[in-house]
Amino acid sequence: MNNLNLKQLETFVTVAEKGSFTKAANALYMAQSTVSNHIQQLEESLGLVLFARDMKRNISLTPDGNRIYQFAKEILLRCSELEETILENKKSQLIIGASTVPTESILPELIHKFIKTHPNCRFVVKNGDSDQIQRMLTDGEISIGFVGTSDNRQEIIYEKITEDRFVMITPNTPGYVKLHEQGVYGKELLNKPLIFRENGSGTQKLIDNYLGSMDVTEDNLNIVAYVSSSQLQKDLVKMGTGVAILSEYSTRDLVSSGRVLRFEMERNCLSRNIYMAKDKKGILNSLALEFDKFVKSNFKLN
């Protein structure tokens, strides 16, 4: 059994179905002698006679041959299905990565629209902070990344797709409602209990830079929690735990539903760019190229 291989099985099945070594050789684009060798090797491997030959050189399957034919047919079918599955997965799977804000606020609509026109596409979305997404790109783990900060790494191409601004959200309580009606800016509420993101978050980096520009340090603030997700920040604000500085994109649903209040940080909006990022040395497959083109078209970058 050590020398049994798929080519022998394919030759055997073809001879059995064509009823002739010559016809099988033509169908397989092989020399007839090669066909004969494959059958001989298969018979030796199995220790069975697969074909009966009469005086007129006609061939037919022996009882053992007929039994092996059923197995061989099934094996070849399964192998064909496996090849198709592997090929389909390679063609249809698109692995992308995104930091928190793009994941929550930008990707859902992009993925929804793209799948409508590419129904065979299967997305694999990896999440992380902006630093992690950029590392995934350079490590070849993802084809395309979406981040809220650019480290200007020379090995990465950054393309601005949209702008996002930072706002402060607060509980929708009478005290904050009064401040909102008075037109107070978010920077005037930095004395309130604050809920911050953890280190590594692109959003938090920019907020830290903003606070630093006003000579405000964490020692001057009443930070009640550092959390790993903006969703937890929003949940805590809804419960009245404190206030948080967040992406305007990610707060739209909460604000429109009236569950929280939104304050602009200052007269001139505090904003940042959202980027689509790709590895300069990476080669995008056809599906990734299609998605890249789709994203640019969606944000009117072309």
N, C-alpha and C positions, 0 to 999 in steps of 0.2 A: 504493500500500500504506500510505500515511501515515495514512489515516483508518480503517483496519481496527481494530475493537474487539470485545470479547467479547459485548457486547449484540447486535451484528449477527450474530455467529456463532450465538448462542443462538436468535435469531429465525429464522435460516436453517434450523437443524436442526429446529426445531419445525414450520415450514411443510413441510419435506420429510417429516417423520414423520406429520403430520396430513393432508397432501395437500390443504390448503386454507388460504388466507389468513384466511378468517373463523374457522375452527376454531383456527388458531394464535393469532389475536388474542384469542379467548376464553380460551385456555389461559394466555396470557401477561398477561391483564388489560390489554390495549392496545387502542387504536383501530385499526381495520383500516388506516387511512391511515398510521399509524405503522409498522405491519408492512411495508406496501408501501415506505415510505421507507427502512427498514432494508435491505430486499433490494436496492433500487435503489442505495443507497450502497455496499453490499458488491460488487455487480456492477461498479460503476464503479471501486472500489478495486482489484479483481482484474483488470479488463479482460476479464471473462468473462460469458457468459450462463449462468445457473445453472438456470433453469426454462424448460421449453417449455410454451407455452399453445396449446390447440387452439380450434376455433371454438366449442365448448361451454363455454369458460372453465375446462376441466379443466387441471390443471398436473402436470407430471412433471419429474423431474430430467434435465438434459442430461448427456451423458458427462462434461463438465467439472464439472457440478454434482454428479454422483455421486462424482467423485474428491475434490472439495472437501468433500463431506459427510463422508467418512471422516476427513479431517484435522480438520475442525471438531469432530466427535464426540470424537476423541482429545484435542484441546486442552481442550475443556470438561470432560472427565473428569479430566484432570490438574489443572486449576484447582480443581475441586471437591475432589480429594484434598488439594491444597495447603492449601486453606482449612480442611479438617477437621483436618489435621495441626497447623496453626498454632493453631487453637482448642483442640485437645486438649492441646497443649504448654502453653498459657496456663492451662488449667484444672487440669492435673495436676502441674505442676512446682512444687515447694516449695523455696525457697532459704533455708537457715538457716546460721548460723555458730556456732562454738564454740571456746572456748579448750581447752587441752590436757586437763585432767582431765575435763570433760564429754564431750569427743570420745572419749576412751579408755574411760571408765567408765560414762557415763550414756546417751549417744546410741545406742550399738548396740542396747540392749534396747528403747529407745523407738521407734527406726526399725523394728526387726523387728516389734514388736507393731502399730504403726500401719499398716504395709504389709499386714498380715494382714487388716485390716478395710477398707483402702483400696487394693486391688490396682492401681488405675490411677495411684497417686501415684508421682511420680519425684522423689526427693530430690536436691538439690544442696547439699553440705555444704562450707562454706568454713572454713578453719582459720586461727588466728592467736592471738596472746596476747590477754589481756583488753582491753588498750587498742585493739588493732586491731579486735576484734570490735565494740566500742562505736562506733568510727569507721565501720565498715561499716553499722551500724544507722542512724546519723544521715546517712550519705551515700546511703541507700536501696539499698545493694547486697544486703542480706538482709532478710527479713521478721521473723525471730525470732533472738535470740542467746542463748547459754548461756555464762556467765562465772563465774569463781571469785572475782572481786573487783568491787566496785561503786565507781565514782568519783563516785556521786551526781550524775551529770549531770542537769540540770533537764529536758533534752529527752528523757530516757529513763525508762521505767517499769521498775522492778526488782521482781521477785516471787521471794521465797525459795522454792525447791522442795525443798531438802534441806540437811542439814549434812554436812560432811566434816571429819575431824580429821587433823592432821599427825602422822606417825610417822617414826622413823628406821629405815632398813633397812641391814643390814650383811651382809657375806659370811657364809655358814654354815660358819664354821671353828671349830676347837676353842676358840680364845681368846674369840671372841664368844659361843659357846655357853655357856661358863662364866660370862661376864658376864650373859647372859640368865637363866641359872638363879639367879643372885644377885639378880635383880630390879632391875638397874641401869636408870636412866632414860636416854633418849636425850640429854638435855642434859648428862649426865655424860660423853658420848663426843664432845663438840665438839673435843677435842684430837686426834681421829683425822683422817686425810686426808679432806677433804670435797669432794663434787662438787655444785656449785651450778648453778642455771638462770641464763640470761642476763637482763640488765635488760629490763623490760617484762613479764616473766612475773608473773601475778597471784600465783601461789604464792610466788615468790621475794620479792615485795614484802612479803607477810605474814610470811615467815620473817625478813626483814631487820628488820621492826618488832619481832618477838618477840625477836630477838637484841639489838636496841637497848634493849629494856626491861630487859635484864640487863647493860646497859653493855658488851656484847660487840660489837666492830667486826671488820671483815674483816681488819684488821691483826693481830688477836689469833688468827686462825684459820689452819689449814693447808689452804688451798683449792688443790686440785691441778688442778681443771678447772672452767670455765664452759661449759655445753653448751646447745644450743638445743631439746632435747626431753627429756621425762622418760623416754622409752624408752632413750635413751642413758645417762641416769643409772642406770637399772636394770641395763642391760647391763654398765656399768663396775663396779657393786657386785657383780654375780654373778661377775665375773672377779677380784674381790679388789682392785680399784684403790683403793677407799675406801668411805666411807659417804655416805648422802644422806638429806635430809629431804624426804619426799614425801607426797602425798595417800594416806590410808589406802585410799580407793576404788581407786586405781591400783596398789596393791601386793598386793591380795588373792590374785590367781592365783599370784604368785611365792611368797608366804608359805605358801599352802596346799600348794604343790608341794614346799616345803622347800628351795627354791633360795636363799632369803635368810632372815634373821632380822628380826623386827620388834620395835622397842623403842618403848614409849610415851615421849613427850617428857618428861612430868612427871606427877605424881599427878593433877592436874586437866588433863584433855585439852586440848591446843592445837587449837582448831577454827576453822572458817570456814564461811560460807554459800555455797551454789551458787545462782545466780540465773538465772531466765529473764528476758530483757530485750527490750523492744520500744520502738520510736520513738513518742513521744507523738503526733506529727503523722502517723505512718504509718497507712495504711488497709490492713488485712489482707484478702486475698481469702478466699473461702469455705473453701478448703482450709487456709490458714494459721489461720483461726479454728477449724476442726475440730481441727487439731493443737494449738493453744493450749489448747483445752478438754480434749483427750486428756491432755496433759502434766499439767494441774492435777488431773484425775481420777486419774491414775496415782500422783501424790504426795499424793492426798487433800487438795487445797487448797480444794475447793468445799464 
